[in-house]
């Protein structure tokens, strides 16, 4: 019996008997193309790759999702805006993602980005809490619309001009796959 007591004490001291570990899983989209409005030009392509960091979901229990995204403007967008005298952009982005087999059934990917030379930027969204549904898996998909509150820098005057840019998922054949992969197993 002394050996059993010693093992139990060792487990308690090392923390091995202090509850279950919580894992974080990552799920991502492929590269999605959106058409976005900019001043003085027709809608232009912008790409987005989104990532969700998801804590281990259990049936009927709360779990956390932290969204991130990388947004890239095409060389054509940069060239067109440069031709209009703009050399930098800064602002914020907001979009949604759907959630299946959890509540609520949607989340928000939003954040701001610093001035950049109209190339790309990274968004770290706010962690959000969801409640897992029954056994199976929870899955996510990006929304089809993005709002951007931009400020465009005019090189010749040193001024910033506000611009509200709306973006919609580009229609392709076959349609773009907005799903995050993999789905996360509810254990």
C-alpha positions in Angstrom: 0.0 0.0 0.0 2.9 2.3 0.6 3.9 2.1 -3.1 0.4 3.1 -4.2 0.4 6.0 -1.8 3.9 7.1 -3.0 2.7 7.0 -6.7 -0.4 9.0 -5.9 1.7 11.6 -4.1 4.1 11.7 -7.0 1.3 12.2 -9.5 -0.2 15.0 -7.4 3.1 16.8 -7.0 3.9 16.6 -10.7 0.5 17.8 -11.7 -0.5 14.6 -13.6 -3.6 14.1 -11.6 -4.9 17.7 -11.7 -7.5 17.6 -14.5 -7.5 17.2 -18.2 -5.3 19.1 -20.6 -6.9 21.5 -23.0 -5.6 21.3 -26.6 -5.9 24.0 -29.3 -6.6 23.0 -32.9 -6.0 25.1 -36.0 -8.3 25.1 -39.0 -7.8 27.2 -42.1 -9.4 28.2 -45.4 -7.7 28.0 -48.8 -7.0 31.2 -50.6 -10.3 33.0 -51.2 -10.7 35.8 -53.8 -13.0 38.7 -53.2 -13.9 41.6 -55.5 -13.5 45.0 -53.6 -14.5 48.5 -54.4 -11.8 51.2 -54.6 -12.0 54.9 -55.6 -11.9 55.6 -59.3 -11.6 52.0 -60.5 -13.8 48.9 -61.1 -13.9 46.3 -58.3 -10.5 44.7 -57.9 -9.3 41.3 -56.6 -8.2 40.9 -53.0 -7.3 37.5 -51.5 -7.9 36.3 -48.0 -6.6 33.2 -46.1 -8.3 32.8 -42.7 -7.2 30.7 -39.7 -9.1 29.8 -36.5 -7.5 28.7 -33.3 -10.1 26.5 -31.6 -9.9 25.2 -28.0 -10.9 21.5 -27.5 -14.8 21.4 -27.8 -16.8 19.0 -25.6 -20.5 18.3 -26.0 -22.6 21.1 -24.4 -19.4 22.9 -23.1 -17.9 26.3 -23.9 -14.9 26.5 -26.2 -13.0 29.5 -27.6 -12.3 30.5 -31.2 -9.6 33.1 -32.0 -9.8 34.2 -35.7 -6.9 35.5 -37.8 -6.5 36.5 -41.5 -3.9 37.4 -44.1 -5.2 39.8 -46.7 -3.2 40.4 -49.9 -3.9 43.0 -52.6 -3.0 42.2 -56.1 -0.3 44.0 -58.0 -3.1 45.4 -60.2 -4.7 47.1 -57.2 -1.4 48.6 -56.1 -0.7 49.8 -59.6 -4.1 51.4 -60.1 -4.1 53.1 -56.7 -0.5 54.3 -57.2 -1.6 55.8 -60.6 -4.3 57.7 -58.7 -1.5 59.1 -56.4 -2.0 56.8 -53.4 1.0 55.1 -51.9 -0.2 53.6 -48.6 -3.3 52.2 -47.0 -4.4 51.6 -43.4 -7.7 50.8 -41.7 -9.8 47.9 -40.5 -11.6 44.8 -41.9 -14.7 43.1 -40.7 -16.4 39.9 -41.9 -18.2 36.9 -40.5 -17.8 33.1 -40.4 -20.5 30.5 -39.9 -20.4 27.8 -37.3 -22.1 24.4 -37.6 -23.0 22.2 -34.5 -22.3 25.0 -32.0 -24.0 28.2 -30.7 -24.0 30.9 -31.7 -24.0 29.9 -35.3 -21.7 32.7 -36.5 -18.6 34.6 -35.4 -16.8 37.7 -36.4 -13.4 38.2 -37.9 -12.4 41.9 -37.4 -9.4 44.0 -36.7 -7.3 46.9 -37.8 -4.1 47.1 -39.7 -1.3 49.7 -39.8 -0.1 51.7 -42.8 1.4 49.5 -45.5 2.4 50.1 -49.1 -0.8 48.5 -50.5 0.5 45.0 -50.4 -0.8 42.8 -47.6 -1.6 42.8 -43.9 -2.5 40.5 -41.0 -5.5 40.7 -38.7 -5.7 39.1 -35.3 -9.4 39.0 -34.2 -10.9 38.9 -30.8 -11.4 35.5 -29.1 -15.1 34.4 -29.1 -16.9 31.8 -27.0 -19.2 29.2 -28.5 -21.0 26.2 -27.0 -20.4 22.9 -28.7 -23.4 20.8 -29.9 -23.6 17.1 -29.6 -21.0 14.5 -30.4 -19.6 14.7 -33.9 -17.7 17.8 -35.1 -17.9 21.5 -35.3 -17.2 23.1 -38.7 -16.7 26.7 -39.9 -17.0 28.5 -43.2 -16.1 32.1 -44.3 -18.8 34.6 -45.1 -19.3 36.0 -48.6 -19.0 39.7 -47.7 -16.2 41.8 -46.2 -16.3 45.4 -45.1 -13.2 47.5 -45.0 -12.8 51.0 -43.5 -9.7 52.2 -45.3 -7.6 55.3 -45.3 -5.6 55.9 -48.4 -2.5 58.1 -48.3 -2.0 60.7 -51.1 1.7 60.9 -51.6 1.7 64.4 -53.2 -0.2 66.1 -50.3 0.6 63.8 -47.4 -3.1 63.5 -46.6 -5.2 60.5 -45.7 -8.6 60.0 -47.5 -11.2 57.8 -45.9 -12.8 55.1 -48.1 -15.4 52.4 -47.3 -14.6 49.4 -49.4 -17.1 46.5 -49.7 -16.0 43.1 -50.9 -17.9 40.1 -52.2 -16.7 36.6 -52.8 -15.8 36.2 -56.4 -18.1 34.0 -58.3 -16.2 31.1 -60.0 -17.0 27.8 -61.6 -16.7 25.6 -59.7 -17.6 27.8 -56.7 -14.8 28.7 -54.2 -14.7 26.5 -51.1 -15.2 28.8 -48.1 -14.9 25.9 -45.6 -12.2 25.8 -42.9 -10.4 22.5 -42.9 -10.3 20.3 -41.0 -13.5 20.3 -39.0 -12.8 20.0 -35.2 -14.0 16.8 -33.5 -16.2 17.3 -30.5 -15.0 14.8 -27.9 
